[in-house]
Amino acid sequence: MVDVTVLGAGAFGLSVAWACLQRGAKVRVIDPYGVGAGSSGGVVGALAPHTPENWNDKKEFQFQSLIMAEAFWADVEETGGVSSGYGRTGRLQPVLNGRGLELARARQETSGALWRGQAKWRVISEEDAGPWAPHSPTGFLIHDTLSARMHPRMACASLAAAIQGKGGEITKEAPHEGQVVWATGWQGLVSLSQDMGRMVGNGVKGQAALLRLDRPDLPQLFADSVHVVPHVDGTVAIGTTSEREFDNPTSTDAQIDAVLERAFAAVPALKNAEVIERWAGVRPRAKSRAPMLGRHPLREGAFIANGGFKIGFGMAPKVGAVMADLILDGVDTIPDDFRPEASL
Ligand SMILES: Cc1cc2nc3c(=O)[nH]c(=O)nc-3n(C[C@H](O)[C@H](O)[C@H](O)COP(=O)(O)OP(=O)(O)OC[C@H]3O[C@@H](n4cnc5c(N)ncnc54)[C@H](O)[C@@H]3O)c2cc1C
């Protein structure tokens, strides 16, 4: 008999399972499609912060999660012996105009207190940013040291190995025993909407690509709305599209080619790199756009961990922690905006 059954082996389900195991619970993860079969089995993996201003619960939660991430992934890797591709390599973003520069400098001031000296948000010159940086019309870029990267597919394998290394079970089919956690991604939000008779969440498709280019220690870039994420394994991820309407959740098409063109135009260093993979997945988006965490709105006694949307991996360490508090100890520290009620 297990204490906790987690349905869904994506970033949220695996993080909840891992947090429960670490607190001594007996855990089983069930996913009929396997580990990382959903949105989490992708390639981008930018763990990037919200801007350090107008602070709120969502920003604080994400900040704490990003700060927790280093120890979280180190522990996961040590237990399972599999790399997650995590590294706190920072991020560079061009500043587009005078107003942007004013804002960036104001945020440099507020970041000191809001990020509590644990990371820096600085305005630097194009010259100081070096040849990897995208061109900036103002001659200035924002460099932050809070942003990190991990490789989503590797991170899922890393978490799965850690869970199994600590005695947890991962299987395609088994009875639901003990406390049950629904971490079933966008399909879970669609079926919850059907069961409730109204839209409480859905899926937003995203396409990404992977280049062969070995720049593991360089910062990720955000330029012309494109993410450029150098990974530990000699690849660089480029993303993404955002598609509310789609027929095929896993197909790629000309939209990712357009994103690639923008990346090549913004970052000359990418131009001759070979495109080795195009990938698509569907992000789980709750109606509130925030994560949906807490007691399941329809299933008596069960829990829900969903709605990671565009920053599910960044949120995952803290999501695991607050869900384990609730499931195992009945201690509820979930921000109000993250409760299922925010989308119902
Ligand atoms: C192109 C793209 C780029 C992204 N880039 C980033 C990024 O840079 N940084 C970031 O933080 N996030 C990013 N995200 C978002 C991130 O991937 C998601 O927020 C995260 O993967 C959500 O994890 P999840 O576990 O909730 O969902 P999923 O990974 O979709 O997992 C849900 C799992 O539930 C399983 N399942 C479904 N129904 C059942 C059932 N009935 N029983 C059991 N299992 C079931 C599915 O097989 C699936 O494995 C990106 C997403 C996409 C698509």
The ligand as a Gaussian input file, in Angstrom:
#p B3LYP/6-31G(d) Opt

LIG

0 1
 C        7.477000      24.652000     -26.375000
 C        7.451000      24.787000     -24.874000
 C        8.461000      25.475000     -24.246000
 C        8.461000      25.618000     -22.859000
 N        9.495000      26.282000     -22.267000
 C        9.542000      26.369000     -20.925000
 C       10.643000      27.001000     -20.303000
 O       11.552000      27.475000     -20.979000
 N       10.665000      27.072000     -18.943000
 C        9.655000      26.552000     -18.176000
 O        9.733000      26.642000     -16.937000
 N        8.603000      25.943000     -18.745000
 C        8.523000      25.846000     -20.093000
 N        7.454000      25.253000     -20.696000
 C        6.321000      24.870000     -19.852000
 C        6.540000      23.555000     -19.154000
 O        7.007000      22.612000     -20.072000
 C        5.211000      23.125000     -18.529000
 O        4.714000      24.131000     -17.666000
 C        5.399000      21.850000     -17.715000
 O        6.005000      20.859000     -18.520000
 C        4.075000      21.333000     -17.184000
 O        4.320000      20.140000     -16.494000
 P        3.136000      19.184000     -16.095000
 O        3.736000      18.066000     -15.349000
 O        2.043000      19.941000     -15.448000
 O        2.493000      18.699000     -17.495000
 P        2.999000      17.581000     -18.532000
 O        4.440000      17.570000     -18.694000
 O        2.163000      17.729000     -19.757000
 O        2.645000      16.228000     -17.802000
 C        1.350000      15.712000     -17.679000
 C        1.458000      14.193000     -17.761000
 O        0.187000      13.633000     -17.412000
 C        0.027000      12.453000     -18.165000
 N       -1.386000      12.106000     -18.126000
 C       -2.421000      12.651000     -18.821000
 N       -3.581000      12.069000     -18.438000
 C       -3.274000      11.164000     -17.468000
 C       -4.030000      10.258000     -16.651000
 N       -5.355000      10.184000     -16.763000
 N       -3.386000       9.501000     -15.749000
 C       -2.052000       9.578000     -15.609000
 N       -1.277000      10.404000     -16.350000
 C       -1.886000      11.182000     -17.260000
 C        0.599000      12.805000     -19.533000
 O        1.006000      11.635000     -20.221000
 C        1.791000      13.691000     -19.161000
 O        3.003000      12.946000     -19.095000
 C        7.415000      25.066000     -22.074000
 C        6.400000      24.346000     -22.711000
 C        6.417000      24.192000     -24.106000
 C        5.329000      23.397000     -24.770000

